[in-house]
């Protein structure tokens, strides 16, 4: 049973920020990246006339990279803020 709890903790860790709160940016970014991969895989086996719009694929890719990139920036700015607060209290 511990393997299921470790898998659950790993998946939960993907969607939570450094404070343990579920991050909507991470959720949206991971879901966009997953849907983009599924679309590309499906598109490789389908005829060219049923391919999704190039603009739509680019928009989903930019949304995924933007959301995941903003989550990364928040992580570093929060760390700098904690260091600044810790040094100012001394």
N, C-alpha and C positions, 0 to 999 in steps of 0.2 A: 504494500500500500504506500510505502514511502516514495516509490518511483512516481506515482501519480501526484503526490504532493510536491515533489521536486519539479515535475513538468508544469504543474499549475503555478508554482512560484516563479518559474522561468518565464512563462507566458505573461504573468501579471507584471513581472519586471520590465517587459518590453513596453507596456502601456503606461507605466507610472514614471513620474519624474523623481528627482533626487529626494524629495520630501515624502514620497510614498503616495502621492495623490495622482489619480488617473489623469493623464494629459490628453486633451482633445486633439492637440496638434500631432502628437505621436500616433493616436488612433487613426486620424484622417490620413496621415502620411503613410502608415503601414497598409491601410486598406487601399489607398490609391496605388501604391507600389504593387500590391498583390493583384488588384484588378488589371493593372497594366501588364503584368507578366502573364496572366490568364488570357488577356486579349491578344497579346503577341503570339502566344502558343497556339491559340485557336486560329489566328489569322494565318499562321504558317501552313495550315491544312485546308484552308478555305480558298475558293476562287477569288480572283482579284476584284470582281465586281461586287462582292459582299464585304470588302475590307472597310474598316471604320475610317472616318475622315482623318486626314493627317493632322489637321488643326486640333481636332478633339484629342487625339493621342498625345500631341505636344502639350496641350493644356493640362491633361491629367499628369503627365510626367513633370511639368513645372510645379503643379500643386503638390505632388508627392515630395519632390526635392526641396521645395520651399518649406513645407511643414516640417520635414525632418531636419532641415538646416536651421530653422528657427528654434527647434527643440534643443539643438546643440548649442546655439548661441545663448539661450536661456540658462543652460547648465553652467557655462563659463562665467556669465555675468553674475549669477547667483553666488558662485564660489568667490569671486572677487569682492562681492558685497559682504559676505561672511568674514573674509579676511580683514576687510576694512573696519567692520564693526568690532572685531576682536582686538585689533590693534588700537582702536580709538578708546576702548574701555580701560586700557592699562595706563 
